[in-house]
């Protein structure tokens, strides 16, 4: 009989007492830096509010002037003698936005391929492509419009160019991100067949991002149509020219009437864009229904005769919709030049002059950097921080009411969503004009105007994030008998915090870019000096200011990218 040796005793792992368990995460260098950035953001926001001299008492003191202005604006009206001109200007505005977005899409696609890490092997080419994307995205549309109006004259051509160049950066970045996130499988399959590089990019890459490209183009058209009326304030055509005339002649009822018309058109444009996205992309993947009612891909077996193999793709409903959408796009693009009366020779001639224009804007020395420029740049940054801070104070609680999964009722949800839509549809520059007339010149009016528009945009961004949370943590918190407020604080907020932080930095980016142009209507910031430099054709001063704006916005973007890596 064999006796088994006793198994060696394995000492148990030492257990920690309850008082030895860590109650919070360890303080790493990254966590310390995040805490420092958060504290700095709060300090800068409070500094911005103080720097622009914004206080509740100032708003209360300015209420009599505000009420007087509102009484002068009511009731809004569309002057009968101007209706034909307004109708023509509305069409010019739409086609200006459509042409600019279309041109941007055409140019952004190759730029995105050149900037994507998984497609372009040459690092210098990627660096140049990324630089172009960042620069065109960082400079506001109206700044480009200011430059082009002084070079090419008043009309829709400067507006088309301004929208197109700025949209290249926005579309290029998003398309490059989509290319880098493709599934490598289809691309490797195309390469395995011996296809060339062009076939590889078209079949293995472009076919995967086509839905994203269509969705981005429609969404960008919606944004460009919202911003196009503002370009008329600097002479870039469209309905903004009429609005500037009303503002200069103190015709406030007409100004309010056109503003409300723009709000209605923007809301209609957003609805049409949403329906178009659903119609084109809503049924891309079809599945056959099995006998038990479930859906699953159908596997076909057996040998198919050569005569049964189709030589071309069948004309399915989705393929017909895509072709119709393509032909409609081409027709609208042609109409974008025909309806406003834009000469193609003149337009493409202006494209050839752009390199010379940008070269004239390159500062040859530092004489443009005066004390006024520095002071107004600091004021611009203060407006950006102050407006973002005020917008977040209002938007963060309202975003929980605008999310379908946290709103207390359907009526509250729809009402908050409608409020957000109305706020973001109103042009910032028009709100600034009204506030300047009501409470006087200065950065306070500009900060409030930006905050009003940012509230609507912030509510939409944050509410969309909240609607994407996982229900499990919420159900667990709710099962403990927590209130709705505790459920939102513990079950929802930790899940959306990383995306919310990223969106807060994105909002600051937008606010800083938008604050650069408020000075055009006397609402503070660097826009006043920028407009004066454009009027006097001081291109080097304009270029220096644009480079400063680019540097500030790019620094915010680098900070945002670092924070995302730390918290995600």
Steps between C-alpha positions, in 0.01 A plus 500: 500500500643830395476787739451839338716777633304782656451798273709799599303763682460819294492805726189709457538845353506766769167676534465872541301642781215729411692800626789405267293499179554808283192722496594683181725449196871563544637839403694434184671771299223490239230536763685791659529673163127451434418654837728793421337553158151487657597756765660721235184482287286619792744780581516612136120491472460721808775727368315522167175598671684768696704618198193565286335676796199272493272507801136442581467860614620626161228296331239632743618857449482454125147358505325837426708541182438138408126536548502820295680324215260205509206737483659666195551161334145377549308401304747338257428564136620419151472819301279450193732701279795279602339157474621428148852601599481291817380194304786533253746548787371185673566295187844659467575406862396138451691456176804675649499246783437208262779598261746558785418168664522311170838649412624426851389138472674457164828635641471342847484140373854486352628709792352248746664208315832687515460558875395146602772290666377169356489624140786750454839344586699825454520690830583842341190477279285416803649790694428751222145366453430521874640854506263611223206336679582667832558846349183510290296373794651742753436820304131609519296518182431871539875574523550337160200698374655826621815428301327386183254791491793743499670308219212389277233757588149475643298197385446131552843390371676603825226319693541178299878510543479575873253217568690260277844560651382484861290188436802322346655483845187379676417233241864400451550426869184293535560308176862428597378363834246282316770365266727412793215307665408277205494121519829379343344172383330622179807701407728197543259295289522752217881503521504117486329509159795693356310828469688824445532779757212698352268198502612423854406849622169512314380148576670419829490839673259746339216248482519461880485872581240596237210504752705714739601734215137551393388563857786744564432691178132545587581602856764746380253651250262558789773680700617706202145612424470613862822706478457633145268793592766645730746536211282770347594729791843538340366515142525131403155485342176339604235615742759632744551806278133591548529445874805725520307771317208472741736517797683804364172684431353405841213312335464261790156351417632399159821367656300285742272382219793381287664342805187299576483400134857368525413305815206335321715421196778352715250277683353394165848431365581283800181300454564452127859395572387246759239355263755483218745310720231252600377459142846441356662304782208363696483153339850412388505145636217267409433168672263225399232391744501134600198286559500558875487875457862568594740674269833358394723507194396237247757239402453367150647165407545318175654591168369798307506475125706758315191628323340578837785722620408870447755695298423820692351595832118486504304824521383467856304769683811617688704522180229706332489739796877546491497576126210745536682673787812522284320660206316741729833602652649567157194704398516709819873556454444636151212713628730638771686690230214566257241642743729756674646589159857396579734482202695175501793673332503765771464242776782272384709808432454600862618154607824562314555822693465339844870402542602859428242632748622273778863589423418870540361421844826347626657756741850605394579648843341551841385861457138383488517372861396818680367545853146528362532164326626331817228662714223401259633144473491470878145637495406244233627216716309641799179513295553138396547375855220715645243399236589130528474516880156666489374260234609194700331626818167500316550214254624226734178471706278555196676223307358240742153634419575481125607134510221250437631254762527753788225752427211483751241505223447519124379860516810614691723311254342653189483850650870497597603365160297773329662765719846370409410504130371859514806623689755347265307611191521869595809668345756604762586823322136610487459432872818702558357790296186501715695479827742775397207725427340403833787501752772686312829428328753265654585137568208443739251510212717266297536251784124483555434464127745212469367333814143505368598321181732261684222395740297346218801326348620374840159357593492298178855365542460402865149356456624279216779375729255426782272302268792265418566386859468132598182427699665250738664744745184713503283199581733406784485846654123515453458160671646646820206737527690807382326812380511612137764761589721240673454263206618769257795593722622143567366289213528740206761769566801263547421333167476824300776693678780416250293598196365807681851621581598460137190688387567780751841554344342487155252768609785716626667455161184617322450788742855629452463489122160671510613769744754628246230652282274666756697823481360555151175617663666657805472201734866489605792284401751506217231521232502883503871521413463216250217680323693828494806325358281348228344836412842668471652199315769444765548138405801435725306621804214270401741211454662557837163506677389187314820319607434599862146364477636182345757462779241540776253257344772246418628511859147423623480208256830353618385531860169332413679208333726453804206505742307245292797263515516539879133438576394250231 
